[in-house]
Amino acid sequence: MKNLILLLIAVLMSTTTKTGAQEVQVVYAEVGQTITLKAPDGLPSSNYLYWLLKIDDAKPLAWRNSLGGKQINEHWKDKLALNVDSLVIQNIRQEDFRKYVCKVTLNSGTHSTITYEVVKLTVRMNPPSHLLHGETLFLSCAVETRPGPEIHWLNPHGEKKYSQLTIRATSQDNGLWTCVVNNNNRAQVSVTVLDLSPAPSGPLYTSKARPLNVPCSLGPKITWEQLRAKNLTEVFWQFFPKPDSPPQTLFNLSLKDLTWKSDQNFGLRPVPDAKKQSLSLTTSRAKEENRGDYVCALKFPNGMTLKRTVHVEVLEITSSPGTEVVSGQQLNLTCSLGHRLPSGLRLKWIPPSGRSLPSLTPDRHPDHITIPEAGKGDGGKWSCELWQNGTRLTSTEITVKIEPKLSVWMLVVICSVAAIVILVLILSIILYRRRQRRMGHLRRQLCQCKTPKPKGFYRS
C-alpha cells in the first residue's frame, strides 16, 4: 500500500501530463531567462512544424516545412528564434508565462500535438550581491503552481539542500548554487563570500637565522573594491608573544593608497605590494623573539571582523658555557622551541662528522645533550632537526669550537716570557733614572759663576 501511494505521488508530480490525445509538458523558467521548446523526437522527414499559442490559432507564432522554409510572426520576431526542431524564447517576461503548442502535420493530416506550459520559477538571494564571512545568507526557490514540484538546492560542492534555507556564510559557500526542479529544470545563482584565504592548519615552524613567511591574503577573485563596498574600515597585523599577553600592533594598512605603516616590526616586513591581494609578513632571518601568534585582520562596521591567526614556532640551539669551549670542560647543548615539546614531535641530533652520538650522555630531556669533558672531536657543526610523523618540519645548527688545554710547559714558557718582559721594563726604568741624575749633576757644575758673562762661559 505504501509503495502504491509513493508511485501515485510520483505520477502526480511528473512534468509531463496527458489530456486526451494531447500531451502537456511543464517547463520552469525565470524572468529574463532564455528557454528552448523542443519538438518530439523521431518526426517523419516530410512534416510541417507549427508553433502556436492555442491549438486552433489561425496564424502561428512560427512555422517551418520539410524543404527548409521557415517564418516567424511579425509581432514576435524580436522574441523568438526557430531552429530545425525547436522554438527558442528569449528574455522571458511576465506575460510569456503561458502555454505554447507544437503541432506536427503531414500531407495526410495532423501527426501529433504537444503543449508546453511555461511556469514562472522565482529564485531569491539575500543579500543580492556579495557578503562577508559570517553574514546570514537566505536562498529561496519556488514556482507558481499547486501542487508544487519537487525543488531542492545543490551547493557549490554538489550537496543537496532544502528549497529554502538560511545559513551563516563561509568560504565553503562561495560559488554557484543550483536550484533543481523535478530533477530536470535548473536555475543558478552566484554567491560571493568575502573572506581571507585559509590560515595554515597547524603551527608554522622555522628556525633561528632561517627565512620566515607569515601568510595572509585575500580569498581567490576577491578585490579591494568589493571590500570597500562593504565599508572596510581597517586592515592591520597584531602580535601576541604569549597566549595571555596583550596584543602588540605591528602594521596598519592605509586604505587610500594601500601602503603599510609600521608601529613595531620585530624584524618583519610586509610584502611590497598589497594591491596584489597578499598581506603576508616576511623576514630573511627569523629570531627567537618571532615566536608567538600573528593575527591578520580586516575590520568592518557593526563589529564584523575577518581575521586569520598564524602560530609561529622558532627552533634554536643554545650552547653552555658558549660556542668556544676549552678542552676538558663540560659542554651542554639544548635544542628547543622555547617550551616543552608537544606530543607527536621529536628531535633528531646530528653531531659533527666522525662523532658518534650514542657515546654521548643525554639527560632526562630529549632536547638536551651533556658532554662531561669536551674533546677535539666534539668541535664542529651540530645540527638539530624537528620531525613529525616521518616529516622533517625544520632544522637548525650551531658551530662549537674546542680550544686545547694549556700544558705545564706552555705555562712555564708564558711565565718566563712574562718575567723577562718585567725585568726588561725594570732595567729600562733604572737606566732612565741614572741618566736623569747624571744630566742634573753636569748642569750644576757648568753653572757655578756668580756674575756670568752675557756671551758664553768663562773659567773662574
TADAVEN-V901595 format. One record per backbone hydrogen bond with DSSP energy under -1.0 kcal/mol. NH is the residue of the N-H (numbers start at 0). CO is the residue of the C=O. Records with the same first field share a line. If there is no record, write none. Layout:
BEGIN
NH=CO ; CO
END
This chain:
BEGIN
4=0
5=1
6=2
7=3
8=4
9=5
10=6
11=7
12=8
13=10
16=23
18=21
21=18
22=112
23=16
24=114
25=14
26=116
28=118
31=91
32=29
34=88
36=86
38=84
46=44
47=104
48=63
49=102
50=61
51=100
56=53
60=50
61=50
62=70
63=48
64=68
67=64
70=62
72=60
75=72
78=75
79=75
80=87
82=85
86=36
87=80
88=34
89=78
91=32
95=92
96=93
97=95
99=115
100=51
101=113
102=49
103=111
104=47
105=108
108=105
110=103
111=103
113=101
114=22
115=99
116=24
117=97
118=26
120=28
121=141
123=139
125=137
130=191
132=193
133=168
134=131
136=166
137=125
138=164
139=123
140=162
141=121
143=119
151=179
152=160
153=177
154=158
157=154
160=152
164=138
166=136
168=134
172=169
173=170
174=190
176=188
177=153
178=186
179=151
180=184
181=149
183=180
184=180
186=178
188=176
190=174
193=130
196=216
203=310
205=312
207=314
208=285
209=206
211=282
213=280
217=276
218=194
221=218
226=222
227=223
228=224
230=227
231=226
232=298
233=298
235=296
236=250
237=294
238=247
239=292
244=241
247=238
249=236
251=260
252=234
253=258
257=253
260=251
262=249
267=264
268=281
270=279
275=272
276=273
278=215
280=213
281=268
282=211
285=209
289=286
290=287
291=311
292=239
293=309
294=237
295=307
296=235
297=305
298=233
299=303
303=300
305=297
307=295
309=293
311=291
312=203
314=205
315=335
317=333
319=331
324=400
326=402
327=373
328=325
330=370
331=319
332=368
333=317
334=366
335=315
344=341
345=386
347=384
349=382
354=351
359=356
360=369
367=364
368=332
369=360
370=330
373=328
377=374
378=375
379=399
381=397
382=349
383=395
384=347
385=393
386=345
387=390
390=387
392=385
395=383
397=381
399=379
400=322
402=324
410=406
411=407
412=408
413=409
414=410
415=411
416=412
417=413
418=414
419=415
420=416
421=417
422=418
423=419
424=420
425=421
426=422
427=423
428=424
429=425
430=426
431=427
432=428
433=429
434=430
435=431
436=432
437=433
438=434
439=435
440=436
441=437
442=438
443=439
444=440
445=441
END
